[in-house]
Amino acid sequence: MSALSNRINNLSESATIKMAKMGRELAAKGVDVINLSFGEPDFNTPQHVKDAAKKAMDNNFTYYTPVSGYPELRKAVAAKLKNENGLDYDFSQIVVSTGAKQSIANTLLVLVNPGEEVIIPTPYWVSYSELVKLADGVSVFIDSTVETDFKITPEQLEAAITPKTKLFMFSSPCNPTGSVYTKEELAGLAKVFEKYPNVYIMADEIYEHINFLGKHESIAQFDSIKDRVIIINGWSKGFAMTGWRLGYTASNKEIAAAIDKLQGQVTSGTSSITQRAGLAAYEGGLETVLEMREAFQKRRGIVYDMLSAIPGIKVNLPGGAFYFFPNVTAFFGKSYNGRTINDADELSIYLLEEAHVSTVGGDSFGDKKSIRISYAASEEKLIDAMNRIKAALGKLQ
């Protein structure tokens, strides 16, 4: 009999981490694997950010920090929200955590009671539903498709709300689809939330700066619901700071105080050195961010053209992030070398073993029809990967 808790036994392994691990294991055997499974910019952290971290150590920023983060960092976050997004937050409403993933977990754990429902549009980032499990909540899914650009309508949202609904959680730009909600689309959702004052909204905006449609739009801009919105954001994607582990929430003061209370018992304040680096990133402007976004946009065009040319692939042009989420149902039931593809996860493993390209099956994202392809890789590798995928898919009969 296992000594482990039901809580951990019910939790699934992250599919993105699993596929990256399988790719590394294959590469360790000498196979030339192109990894398009991980959600990580392939750029280095900007030099001025690294310099700030070195300076922080030299200046002995090596002690415990306030649980919510250094006040000057939280003030920088509040200033960023005001200057870039037109949102008014006091620094007391900001809680800095060890990555946006912890910020999401904190939000769920301080809001959701056992049995309460959390609405999640599909496809969604793999950890959303698992963290709802951790909070003893119940996930309620709203399906979207490639034909609707993987976005839901106000009518779908309202149909999903019940007396048990506590939270709605979504990302824009979205992981895994790259879809971006416009101001008008968000306004439509906000009108629904106005009718249900007991429903909170978690807006994951971690890909905010990788947006090809123009200005980022936050659902927190609507005053009628702003007090119920919890913004999730951080430095990992826009500033290529994945390993630094730095994220934050912006919320009303009651929720911020609750997150501070929880975090004080779990991790306390995040790394002092990381916080100083994050402060330098926000104070240093967006020059490196915009350069990275330009490179991603060029790669998006390359991959879109090549994916669109593969018979059987159904793909939309994402508005942000660095992912494609093509529908691959045309290949279900087809076989090669005695192997039959039954679903997207099996196709993803087939592409790893046959094409030596690591992708992620859509099941863990709440969509069994698609696979996620990251284009956070060099143009040369992306072109090679698309050619390999096309060749491998062409073998399926």
Secondary structure, DSSP 8 states (H G I E B T S, - for coil): ---S-HHHHT----HHHHHHHHHHHHHHTT---EE------SS---HHHHHHHHHHHHTT--S---TT--HHHHHHHHHHHHHHH-----GGGEEEESSHHHHHHHHHHHH--TT-EEEEESS--THHHHHHHHTT-EEEEE---GGGTT---HHHHHHH--TTEEEEEEESS-TTT-----HHHHHHHHHHHHT-TT-EEEEE-TTTTSBSSSS---GGG-TTTGGGEEEEEESTTTTT-GGG--EEEE--HHHHHHHHHHHHHHT-S--HHHHHHHHHHHHT-SHHHHHHHHHHHHHHHHHHHHHHTSTT-B----SBTTEE--B-GGGTT-EETTEE--SHHHHHHHIIIII-EE-EEGGGGT-TTBEEEE--S-HHHHHHHHHHHHHHHHT--
